């Protein structure tokens, strides 16, 4: 099998403009750092709360649901893995529209779960009929999708949940940079599981913390599958402080949305074809069709973006939305490439 290939991580102290792995360009909330500084030695001597109840209580308050509808995980990748192991076994089929998050087939392979893909519909619409025609036992859907940033309307997801009786996992890793989400569908649809991460929206990619949401009876089954202590005490403390400081988080989201629109417009003016994004990144096709050349040319200037050598993506690069200064550097780098080509 092939394993997951992560984005490049520069060495500590290496000076680069890092726009390749969709981290939030802003630091975590000051309340997160305060909470970490106040951790006592006794918290580290003992095992953590096995179900991260402090965080679950805080997240339940933020989302307006009950605490028993939430499960904490060691990053949302942990939640995805737990969901795969809970609802799908050897020989079962999981389906997703492609291209999408490349970890899904890896997790399926690890569990000897069969997987199949269908292409996205026109205008990156959800291909419900094609997915159902595969007769899968589960469907994974990233919304907003990675690496495209495109967004499926909540009404279409509701249609899928109504027409399909198997587990539907909606991966909302980037949803805080959009406007709508699927939390409002949880009470009505038992077959819905939502995964979230604190890596992007809360500037905690280095912490490794995520969570899943579903009806209480569904979360209870997932709790059986998770590792005994899958979230450490420091992570639970920091994550709790992060989700409770919504004012700070929303300020960063608004800045990223604004910069996303500016970046898209300026790239478009230079002849790049940019997909409409609802995430904290944009997927842009190079005017000359050479995505790898653009990736390598920017890397030579100390600017890291993501290139996917896969069908339908070779002419494109994925660019994380950074600070205004980082985005300006990226645009200047692309102008330099254009001038060199001319």
Secondary structure, DSSP 8 states (H G I E B T S, - for coil): -----------TT---EE-SS---SS---HHHHHHHHT--HHHHHS---TT-HHHHHHHHHHHTS-GGGEEEESSHHHHHHHHHHHH--TT-EEEEEES--THHHHHHHHTT-EEEEEE--GGG---HHHHHHTT-SEEEEESS-TTT-----HHHHHHHHHH--SEEEEE-TTGGGSS--SGGGTTT-TTEEEEEESSSTTS-TTT--EEEE--HHHHHHHHHHS-TT-S-HHHHHHHHHHHH-HHHHHHHHHHHHHHHHHHHHHHHHTT-EE---SSSEEEEE-TTS-HHHHHHHHHHTTEE-B---STTTTTEEEEE---HHHHHHHHHHHHHHHHHH-
